[in-house]
Amino acid sequence: MKVSVDDKLTVGAVLAEKKSTSSEKIIHVAQVLNISAKDLTKSLKKHLGDGILKGDLIAEKKGGFGKGSKKIISEFSGIIIKINQDSGDLILKQSGGGESVETLVSPVEGTVDFCNNEKIVIKTDKDAILAQDGIGEEAEAEIVYLEEAEEEDLSKTIEEKVLLIKVIDRVAIFKAIGLDVAGIVAEELEEMDFVDLTDKKISIPIMIVNEEDFKKLVKLNGKKVYLGGKDKNIVVL
C-alpha cells in the first residue's frame, strides 16, 4: 500500500505496488487476439524453444479486408518454455529474471476513505454510476453513443473508445473487440450471452446499466469515463 485513510489523491496517484521476482511471464494470446484456444498455434510467429527479444512479434490475427487485425509484441526477452493449447496461453522464461513492479493508480481526484490489502475506497466529487452488472478489467476513454449494433454501424469510430449502446449481443461484442473498443456499456444484453462472456474471461470492461443511468450516459456522449468492470463502477472524468 502507498496510501492511507484521508490521503488526498490526484488522477494517476500511485495507490499500491506489487513486486514480483518471477522469471516466468504468461501471455494470454487467445484472449488478447480473441481467438479459440485450439487456434493458438495458427496465430503464433514463434514456437516452443524459440528465443524472443523485447519488441519481437509473437502472434498475429489478420482481419478481413485489413480490419480487425491484432498483433502481440513481446514486452520481454526470453525463451518460450510452454504453449498451452487448453488455455490459449504462452509461457515465456524471462532472460535475466529480475524484479518487476506492477502499480495501481487512482482514476479520479478524491480522498482515501478506506484501504487494506484487498480494497481501496475513494471518495470523489466526480459523478459516478453503479452498474447492475459488469465484467472485465479497467478502462478510461471517451464515450461513443451508437443507436444500433449492426455491422455497418460498428466502425473504426469506436477504436479505443467506450461504446454506449442500448441493445447488444455476443456477436456484436466480439466485432467491437476486434475493432479495439476500450469498453462497452449497454442497457440490454441477453443473460446467456453475459454468462458466456464471463466464462471466456473477457478482459475489456463490459457493463450493464438500468434505463435511467443509460439516459444519463447518452447525454455524456464524447465525455471521458472510467470503467471498473470488477467493481461495476462508472465514473465521469
Secondary structure in CASP SS format (residue, H / E / C, confidence):
PFRMAT SS
TARGET T0000
AUTHOR 0000-0000-0000
METHOD secondary structure of the structure
MODEL  1
M C 1.00
K C 1.00
V C 1.00
S C 1.00
V C 1.00
D C 1.00
D C 1.00
K E 1.00
L E 1.00
T C 1.00
V C 1.00
G C 1.00
A C 1.00
V E 1.00
L E 1.00
A E 1.00
E E 1.00
K E 1.00
K E 1.00
S E 1.00
T C 1.00
S C 1.00
S C 1.00
E E 1.00
K E 1.00
I E 1.00
I E 1.00
H C 1.00
V H 1.00
A H 1.00
Q H 1.00
V H 1.00
L H 1.00
N C 1.00
I C 1.00
S C 1.00
A H 1.00
K H 1.00
D H 1.00
L H 1.00
T H 1.00
K H 1.00
S H 1.00
L E 1.00
K C 1.00
K C 1.00
H C 1.00
L C 1.00
G C 1.00
D C 1.00
G E 1.00
I E 1.00
L C 1.00
K C 1.00
G C 1.00
D C 1.00
L E 1.00
I E 1.00
A E 1.00
E E 1.00
K E 1.00
K C 1.00
G C 1.00
G H 1.00
F H 1.00
G H 1.00
K C 1.00
G C 1.00
S C 1.00
K E 1.00
K E 1.00
I E 1.00
I E 1.00
S C 1.00
E C 1.00
F C 1.00
S C 1.00
G E 1.00
I E 1.00
I E 1.00
I E 1.00
K E 1.00
I E 1.00
N E 1.00
Q C 1.00
D C 1.00
S C 1.00
G C 1.00
D E 1.00
L E 1.00
I E 1.00
L E 1.00
K E 1.00
Q E 1.00
S C 1.00
G C 1.00
G C 1.00
G C 1.00
E C 1.00
S E 1.00
V E 1.00
E E 1.00
T E 1.00
L E 1.00
V E 1.00
S C 1.00
P C 1.00
V C 1.00
E C 1.00
G E 1.00
T E 1.00
V E 1.00
D E 1.00
F E 1.00
C E 1.00
N C 1.00
N C 1.00
E C 1.00
K C 1.00
I E 1.00
V E 1.00
I E 1.00
K E 1.00
T C 1.00
D C 1.00
K C 1.00
D C 1.00
A E 1.00
I E 1.00
L E 1.00
A C 1.00
Q C 1.00
D E 1.00
G E 1.00
I E 1.00
G C 1.00
E C 1.00
E E 1.00
A E 1.00
E E 1.00
A E 1.00
E E 1.00
I E 1.00
V E 1.00
Y E 1.00
L E 1.00
E C 1.00
E C 1.00
A C 1.00
E C 1.00
E C 1.00
E C 1.00
D C 1.00
L C 1.00
S C 1.00
K H 1.00
T H 1.00
I H 1.00
E E 1.00
E C 1.00
K C 1.00
V E 1.00
L E 1.00
L E 1.00
I E 1.00
K E 1.00
V E 1.00
I C 1.00
D C 1.00
R H 1.00
V H 1.00
A H 1.00
I H 1.00
F H 1.00
K H 1.00
A H 1.00
I H 1.00
G H 1.00
L C 1.00
D C 1.00
V E 1.00
A C 1.00
G E 1.00
I E 1.00
V E 1.00
A E 1.00
E E 1.00
E E 1.00
L C 1.00
E C 1.00
E H 1.00
M H 1.00
D H 1.00
F H 1.00
V H 1.00
D H 1.00
L H 1.00
T H 1.00
D H 1.00
K C 1.00
K C 1.00
I C 1.00
S C 1.00
I C 1.00
P C 1.00
I E 1.00
M E 1.00
I E 1.00
V C 1.00
N C 1.00
E H 1.00
E H 1.00
D H 1.00
F H 1.00
K H 1.00
K H 1.00
L H 1.00
V H 1.00
K C 1.00
L C 1.00
N C 1.00
G C 1.00
K C 1.00
K E 1.00
V E 1.00
Y E 1.00
L E 1.00
G E 1.00
G C 1.00
K C 1.00
D C 1.00
K C 1.00
N E 1.00
I E 1.00
V E 1.00
V E 1.00
L C 1.00
END
